[in-house]
């Protein structure tokens, strides 16, 4: 893997305030690279998300770990719940945030293709980013995030989709993920799904109590293959 260069940047403005994220770029990179919008869990843009964003950049991507919480990070579930509820009350501001992240990567960073990936709350917003920018996002990955089941909304999606879910997840019920998958398939979308039957919500977070190393590594490798196929590989 490549060494990466990281920096905190302002990638846009929401509600008259600069929004800051964590940009990671492979060291010595030349030319335009594909890019990823990286969306945090309900804890916020913490060290774990920054490390994950760097790990993805080391695979050859420009990554922007965005911040939906305005520089706030939760240390307890109670704090995370408050931050998540405040975000949910203002979905338009979140979409503005994510749209500007896309613009930064596609215009300022010159990325020829832009994907989006998120975990938990970030998984939900990865899907919402794809729904907001259905003709712009080139690949979408969501880990155990809340799904959309409205077929009219799902019909607008034009990018390949990868869903990675936990079998033992009361937060994202199996019946909703099954309906999400079935609707996308009926619509003829390019969508792949993997259910880790013995894993719990948050299985990919190494700092969490539900961490499942085997499932996390398998999901990571599946994600890398998916991203390479749709953001890097040149098809004949």
Rosetta blueprint (number, residue, H / E / L):
1 X L
2 X L
3 X L
4 X E
5 X E
6 X E
7 X E
8 X E
9 X E
10 X E
11 X E
12 X E
13 X E
14 X E
15 X L
16 X L
17 X E
18 X E
19 X E
20 X E
21 X E
22 X E
23 X E
24 X E
25 X E
26 X E
27 X L
28 X L
29 X L
30 X L
31 X L
32 X L
33 X L
34 X L
35 X E
36 X E
37 X E
38 X E
39 X E
40 X L
41 X L
42 X L
43 X L
44 X L
45 X L
46 X L
47 X H
48 X H
49 X H
50 X H
51 X H
52 X H
53 X H
54 X H
55 X H
56 X H
57 X H
58 X L
59 X L
60 X L
61 X L
62 X E
63 X E
64 X E
65 X E
66 X L
67 X L
68 X L
69 X L
70 X L
71 X L
72 X L
73 X L
74 X L
75 X L
76 X L
77 X H
78 X H
79 X H
80 X H
81 X H
82 X H
83 X H
84 X H
85 X H
86 X H
87 X H
88 X H
89 X H
90 X L
91 X H
92 X H
93 X H
94 X H
95 X H
96 X H
97 X H
98 X H
99 X H
100 X H
101 X H
102 X H
103 X H
104 X H
105 X H
106 X H
107 X H
108 X H
109 X L
110 X L
111 X L
112 X L
113 X L
114 X E
115 X E
116 X E
117 X E
118 X E
119 X E
120 X L
121 X H
122 X H
123 X H
124 X H
125 X H
126 X H
127 X H
128 X H
129 X H
130 X H
131 X H
132 X H
133 X L
134 X L
135 X L
136 X L
137 X L
138 X L
139 X E
140 X E
141 X E
142 X E
143 X E
144 X L
145 X L
146 X L
147 X L
148 X L
149 X L
150 X L
151 X H
152 X H
153 X H
154 X H
155 X L
156 X L
157 X L
158 X L
159 X L
160 X E
161 X E
162 X E
163 X E
164 X E
165 X E
166 X E
167 X E
168 X E
169 X L
170 X L
171 X L
172 X L
173 X L
174 X H
175 X H
176 X H
177 X H
178 X H
179 X H
180 X H
181 X H
182 X H
183 X H
184 X H
185 X H
186 X H
187 X L
188 X L
189 X L
190 X L
191 X E
192 X E
193 X E
194 X E
195 X E
196 X E
197 X E
198 X E
199 X E
200 X E
201 X L
202 X L
203 X L
204 X L
205 X L
206 X L
207 X L
208 X L
209 X L
210 X L
211 X L
212 X L
213 X H
214 X H
215 X H
216 X H
217 X H
218 X H
219 X H
220 X H
221 X H
222 X H
223 X H
224 X H
225 X H
226 X H
227 X H
228 X H
229 X H
230 X H
231 X H
232 X H
233 X L
234 X L
235 X L
236 X L
